[in-house]
Amino acid sequence: MNLSDDCLVSIFQKLQNGTDRNSFGLTCHRWLHIQNISRRSLTLHFSYETTAYQSYVRYLPTLLNRFSHLTSVSVAGCTELPDSALAGLKNLKTSLRSLSLYCCFKITDEGVTQVAIQCNRLVSLTLYRCNITDVGLEKIANFCELLENLNLSYCVNISDFGILALTRGCRLLHVLVVSGCRDVVGTGLRGCSERLEYIEAECCMFTREGLLEAVSAGGLKYLNLSSPRCSMNIDGIALVLAPRLQILNLRLCRFISNESIATISKACPLLEEWSVAVCHEIGALGWGEIGLNCCNLQVLHVNRCRNLCDRGLEALGEGCGRLRVLHMHGCKKVSHMGLELFRLRRSDVEIRSEERVSIGPRIYDFFA
């Protein structure tokens, strides 16, 4: 019986057991070919074994040549992976949608240029801690116009010049992660598309102008500006341009003022989760504004806020009608009596002592 390739592919796809799938490919060369073209993802995981990474470098080109219909490739922790190892991606030009090069320190602009030219249908790209510059970002902007999700965390040699190129060239960009990029201050987001809804900029030093550019399109729903290095007062006026904002992380922004808190609470009526943990300058006035204006707030993080007192907690209890979870510990000005009165008033609110660094959706799920 001579079965067509399409029929054999359908049979292979119904095999759920890994052993059965491997046995399928051992039947004959043709069935091995069917197994190869049916594979859609390739993942090379972190390993503590040096020999594993040596194998990655040696065999990745062969694997990319063997599996010619991959839609997703992920390589993690291969610090010695050279640019030349990415040459095999040319075989995946029409199929590859997601590429993750996580902690591949030796990947440079040359490698990223290969990726951009050869895989211009990419939707998701992770370059975490890769050794790239604005030159590489310009290549991505020039060739990857379908890109939606981009992770550039700890690419310390990039700047707003490269981000500006992305802003102009990748108009479908939905998620941008630039955490730890010390020279990115936000000005490169000038003219960004309203499709940009998620910005992760932890440990970045956004300026007032940069923040204005980040929210200028009006489509932003998630913003993380948390930073232990933050020494400025986050300008609440800028967030007037972010009326769709639902999740805001200002953890460790110690100098944010009552005035900025008031402005944000009024300008972002859709806020559902907000972290102001370790924001020491927020006093009774600021807490009162949150209680008064944040009608949709469901989760609030106030861990280690030095100036949260009984009066401020009372204001939160009297307002924030949809509040369901309050993350709070280390607030030394809140007395036992004040806490118990809050619990009596708001039995519908769960108080949790855990302090969370990340809030809202798992951004990295976009890169799965």
C-alpha positions as CSV (number, residue, x, y, z in Angstrom):
1,M,0.0,0.0,0.0
2,N,1.5,3.3,-1.1
3,L,0.4,6.1,1.2
4,S,0.9,9.7,0.3
5,D,3.1,12.1,2.3
6,D,0.0,14.0,3.5
7,C,-1.5,10.7,4.8
8,L,1.7,9.7,6.6
9,V,2.0,13.2,8.2
10,S,-1.6,12.8,9.5
11,I,-0.7,9.4,10.9
12,F,2.4,10.8,12.6
13,Q,0.6,13.7,14.1
14,K,-1.8,11.4,15.8
15,L,1.1,9.6,17.7
16,Q,1.2,11.1,21.2
17,N,3.9,9.0,22.7
18,G,7.5,10.1,22.1
19,T,8.7,6.5,21.8
20,D,6.1,5.8,19.1
21,R,7.2,8.9,17.2
22,N,10.8,7.9,17.3
23,S,9.9,4.3,16.2
24,F,8.0,5.8,13.3
25,G,11.1,7.5,11.9
26,L,13.1,4.3,12.2
27,T,10.9,2.4,9.8
28,C,12.5,3.6,6.6
29,H,14.1,6.7,5.1
30,R,10.8,8.0,3.8
31,W,9.1,7.7,7.1
32,L,12.2,9.4,8.8
33,H,11.7,12.3,6.3
34,I,8.0,12.5,7.3
35,Q,9.1,12.7,11.0
36,N,11.6,15.4,10.2
37,I,9.2,17.6,8.2
38,S,6.5,17.2,10.8
39,R,8.6,18.6,13.6
40,R,7.6,22.2,14.5
41,S,9.8,23.2,17.4
42,L,13.4,22.7,18.5
43,T,14.4,23.6,22.1
44,L,17.9,23.4,23.5
45,H,17.6,23.9,27.2
46,F,19.9,25.3,29.9
47,S,22.4,22.7,31.1
48,Y,25.1,22.7,33.8
49,E,27.1,20.3,31.6
50,T,29.8,22.0,29.5
51,T,29.7,19.1,27.1
52,A,26.0,19.8,26.4
53,Y,26.8,23.3,25.1
54,Q,29.7,22.0,23.1
55,S,27.2,19.7,21.5
56,Y,24.8,22.5,20.8
57,V,27.4,24.4,18.9
58,R,28.4,21.4,16.9
59,Y,25.0,20.0,16.0
60,L,22.7,23.0,15.8
61,P,23.5,23.6,12.1
62,T,22.8,19.9,11.4
63,L,19.5,20.1,13.3
64,L,18.4,23.2,11.5
65,N,19.1,21.5,8.2
66,R,17.3,18.3,9.2
67,F,14.1,19.9,10.5
68,S,13.1,22.1,7.6
69,H,9.6,23.1,8.7
70,L,10.3,24.4,12.2
71,T,8.1,27.3,13.4
72,S,9.9,27.8,16.7
73,V,13.6,27.5,17.7
74,S,14.9,28.2,21.2
75,V,18.5,28.0,22.4
76,A,19.2,28.9,26.1
77,G,22.5,29.5,27.8
78,C,24.7,28.6,25.0
79,T,27.3,31.2,25.7
80,E,29.8,30.0,23.1
81,L,27.3,29.8,20.2
82,P,28.9,31.8,17.3
83,D,27.1,33.8,14.7
84,S,28.0,31.2,12.1
85,A,25.8,28.6,13.8
86,L,22.8,30.6,12.7
87,A,23.5,30.2,9.0
88,G,21.2,27.1,8.9
89,L,18.2,29.4,9.6
90,K,18.1,30.1,5.9
91,N,16.3,26.7,5.5
92,L,13.5,28.0,7.7
93,K,12.9,31.3,5.9
94,T,9.2,30.6,5.2
95,S,8.3,28.7,8.3
96,L,10.1,30.2,11.3
97,R,7.9,32.5,13.5
98,S,9.6,32.4,16.9
99,L,13.3,32.5,17.7
100,S,14.8,32.7,21.2
101,L,18.6,33.2,21.7
102,Y,18.7,33.4,25.5
103,C,22.0,34.2,27.1
104,C,23.9,33.5,23.9
105,F,26.6,36.0,24.6
106,K,28.6,35.6,21.4
107,I,25.7,36.4,19.1
108,T,26.5,39.8,17.6
109,D,25.1,42.2,15.0
110,E,26.4,39.8,12.3
111,G,24.3,37.0,13.6
112,V,21.2,39.2,14.1
113,T,21.6,40.5,10.5
114,Q,21.5,36.9,9.3
115,V,18.4,36.3,11.3
116,A,16.7,39.4,10.1
117,I,17.4,38.8,6.4
118,Q,16.8,35.0,6.4
119,C,13.8,34.9,8.7
120,N,11.8,38.0,7.9
121,R,8.5,36.4,8.8
122,L,9.4,36.3,12.5
123,V,6.6,37.2,14.9
124,S,8.5,36.7,18.2
125,L,12.2,37.3,18.9
126,T,14.2,37.0,22.1
127,L,17.8,38.3,22.2
128,Y,18.3,38.3,26.0
129,R,21.9,39.3,26.9
130,C,23.1,39.0,23.3
131,N,26.0,41.2,22.3
132,I,24.2,43.4,19.8
133,T,24.1,47.1,19.1
134,D,21.8,49.6,17.4
135,V,23.2,48.3,14.1
136,G,21.5,44.9,14.7
137,L,18.3,46.6,15.7
138,E,18.3,48.6,12.5
139,K,18.5,45.3,10.5
140,I,15.6,43.9,12.4
141,A,13.6,47.1,11.7
142,N,14.5,46.9,8.0
143,F,13.5,43.3,7.4
144,C,11.2,42.0,10.2
145,E,8.1,44.1,9.6
146,L,5.8,41.3,10.9
147,L,7.5,41.3,14.4
148,E,5.1,41.5,17.3
149,N,7.1,40.5,20.4
150,L,10.7,41.5,21.0
151,N,12.8,40.8,24.1
152,L,16.0,42.8,24.3
153,S,16.6,42.5,28.1
154,Y,20.2,43.3,29.2
155,C,21.4,44.0,25.7
156,V,23.5,46.7,27.3
157,N,25.0,48.1,24.1
158,I,21.7,49.3,22.5
159,S,20.3,52.8,22.9
160,D,17.3,54.8,21.9
161,F,18.6,55.2,18.4
162,G,18.1,51.5,17.8
163,I,14.7,51.6,19.5
164,L,13.6,54.4,17.3
165,A,14.5,52.3,14.2
166,L,12.3,49.6,15.6
167,T,9.5,52.0,16.3
168,R,9.5,53.1,12.7
169,G,10.1,49.8,11.0
170,C,8.1,47.3,13.2
171,R,4.7,48.8,13.2
172,L,3.0,45.6,14.5
173,L,5.1,45.5,17.6
174,H,2.9,44.5,20.5
175,V,5.3,43.6,23.3
176,L,8.7,45.3,23.9
177,V,11.0,44.2,26.8
178,V,14.1,46.4,27.4
179,S,14.8,45.6,31.0
180,G,18.3,46.3,32.1
181,C,19.2,48.3,28.9
182,R,21.0,51.1,30.7
183,D,21.2,53.5,27.8
184,V,17.5,53.3,26.9
185,V,15.6,56.2,28.4
186,G,12.4,55.9,26.3
187,T,12.9,58.7,23.7
188,G,13.3,56.1,21.0
189,L,9.6,55.2,21.3
190,R,8.7,58.5,19.6
191,G,5.9,57.8,17.1
192,C,5.3,54.3,18.3
193,S,2.2,52.5,17.1
194,E,-1.0,52.2,19.2
195,R,-0.5,48.4,18.8
196,L,2.3,48.6,21.4
197,E,0.5,47.6,24.5
198,Y,3.1,46.0,26.8
199,I,6.4,47.7,27.8
200,E,8.7,46.1,30.2
201,A,11.5,48.6,31.2
202,E,12.6,47.3,34.6
203,C,15.9,49.0,35.7
204,C,15.8,51.5,32.9
205,M,16.1,55.2,33.6
206,F,13.2,56.6,31.6
207,T,13.2,60.4,31.4
208,R,10.1,62.6,31.5
209,E,10.4,63.0,27.7
210,G,10.9,59.2,27.3
211,L,7.9,58.4,29.4
212,L,5.8,60.8,27.3
213,E,7.0,59.1,24.1
214,A,6.2,55.6,25.5
215,V,2.6,56.4,26.2
216,S,2.0,58.9,23.3
217,A,0.1,56.4,21.0
218,G,-2.5,55.8,23.7
219,G,-2.6,52.0,23.4
220,L,-0.5,51.1,26.4
221,K,-2.1,48.5,28.8
222,Y,1.0,47.3,30.7
223,L,4.0,49.4,31.9
224,N,6.8,48.3,34.2
225,L,9.2,51.0,35.3
226,S,10.3,49.4,38.6
227,S,13.9,50.2,39.3
228,P,16.2,50.2,42.4
229,R,18.2,52.9,40.6
230,C,15.2,55.2,40.1
231,S,16.1,58.6,41.6
232,M,13.5,60.7,39.9
233,N,9.9,61.5,40.7
234,I,7.9,59.6,38.0
235,D,5.9,62.3,36.2
236,G,2.3,61.5,36.6
237,I,1.4,64.1,33.9
238,A,2.9,61.8,31.3
239,L,0.5,59.0,32.1
240,V,-2.4,61.3,31.3
241,L,-1.8,60.0,27.8
242,A,-2.3,56.3,28.9
243,P,-6.1,56.1,29.6
244,R,-6.1,52.4,28.7
245,L,-3.4,51.4,31.2
246,Q,-4.5,48.4,33.2
247,I,-1.3,47.3,35.0
248,L,1.4,49.6,36.3
249,N,4.5,48.6,38.2
250,L,6.3,51.4,40.0
251,R,8.0,49.2,42.6
252,L,11.2,50.8,44.1
253,C,10.4,54.3,42.6
254,R,11.1,55.8,46.0
255,F,10.7,59.4,45.1
256,I,7.3,59.4,43.4
257,S,5.2,62.1,45.0
258,N,1.6,62.5,46.2
259,E,0.9,64.8,43.3
260,S,2.1,62.2,40.7
261,I,0.1,59.5,42.4
262,A,-3.0,61.8,42.3
263,T,-2.5,62.5,38.6
264,I,-2.0,58.8,37.7
265,S,-5.1,57.7,39.8
266,K,-7.3,60.2,37.9
267,A,-5.7,59.7,34.4
268,C,-5.8,55.9,34.4
269,P,-9.4,54.9,35.3
270,L,-8.9,51.3,34.0
271,L,-6.1,50.4,36.4
272,E,-6.6,46.9,37.7
273,E,-3.2,46.2,39.3
274,W,-0.8,48.7,40.6
275,S,2.5,48.2,42.5
276,V,3.8,51.1,44.6
277,A,5.9,48.9,46.8
278,V,8.8,50.7,48.5
279,C,7.5,54.1,47.3
280,H,8.3,55.9,50.5
281,E,7.1,59.4,49.6
282,I,3.4,58.5,49.3
283,G,1.6,59.9,52.3
284,A,-2.0,60.1,53.4
285,L,-2.9,62.5,50.5
286,G,-1.7,60.0,47.9
287,W,-3.4,57.0,49.5
288,G,-6.6,59.1,49.7
289,E,-6.4,59.8,45.9
290,I,-6.0,56.1,45.2
291,G,-9.0,55.3,47.3
292,L,-11.1,58.0,45.7
293,N,-10.2,57.5,42.0
294,C,-9.1,53.9,41.4
295,C,-12.6,52.4,41.1
296,N,-11.5,49.4,39.0
297,L,-8.4,48.6,41.0
298,Q,-8.4,44.9,42.0
299,V,-4.8,44.3,43.2
300,L,-2.6,46.8,45.1
301,H,1.0,46.3,46.2
302,V,2.1,48.5,49.1
303,N,4.9,46.5,50.6
304,R,7.5,48.4,52.7
305,C,5.9,51.8,52.1
306,R,7.2,53.8,55.0
307,N,4.5,56.4,55.0
308,L,1.5,54.2,54.8
309,C,-0.3,54.8,58.1
310,D,-3.7,54.0,59.6
311,R,-5.2,57.0,58.0
312,G,-3.9,56.0,54.5
313,L,-5.1,52.4,55.0
314,E,-8.5,53.7,56.1
315,A,-8.7,55.8,52.8
316,L,-8.0,52.7,50.8
317,G,-10.6,50.8,52.7
318,E,-13.3,53.5,52.1
319,G,-12.6,53.6,48.4
320,C,-11.3,51.1,45.9
321,G,-14.6,49.3,45.8
322,R,-13.4,46.5,43.5
323,L,-10.2,45.8,45.5
324,R,-9.7,42.1,46.2
325,V,-6.0,41.6,47.1
326,L,-3.7,43.9,49.1
327,H,0.0,42.9,49.2
328,M,1.3,44.5,52.4
329,H,4.1,43.9,54.9
330,G,6.8,46.1,56.5
331,C,4.5,49.1,56.7
332,K,5.6,50.1,60.2
333,K,3.3,53.1,60.6
334,V,0.2,50.8,60.3
335,S,-0.8,49.8,63.8
336,H,-2.4,46.5,64.7
337,M,-5.6,48.4,65.5
338,G,-5.5,50.1,62.1
339,L,-5.1,46.8,60.3
340,E,-7.9,45.1,62.2
341,L,-10.3,48.0,61.4
342,F,-9.4,47.6,57.7
343,R,-10.2,43.9,57.9
344,L,-13.5,44.6,59.6
345,R,-14.4,47.2,57.0
346,R,-13.2,45.2,54.0
347,S,-13.7,41.6,54.7
348,D,-13.8,41.1,50.9
349,V,-10.1,42.0,50.6
350,E,-7.4,39.4,51.1
351,I,-4.2,40.7,52.7
352,R,-1.1,38.9,51.6
353,S,2.4,39.5,53.0
354,E,4.3,38.4,50.0
355,E,6.2,41.0,48.0
356,R,6.1,40.4,44.3
357,V,8.7,41.7,41.9
358,S,6.6,41.0,38.8
359,I,2.9,41.7,38.5
360,G,0.2,41.2,36.0
361,P,0.5,38.8,33.1
362,R,3.6,36.7,32.5
363,I,5.2,38.8,29.7
364,Y,7.4,35.8,28.8
365,D,4.3,33.8,27.8
366,F,4.2,36.0,24.7
367,F,7.5,34.4,23.7
368,A,6.5,30.8,24.3
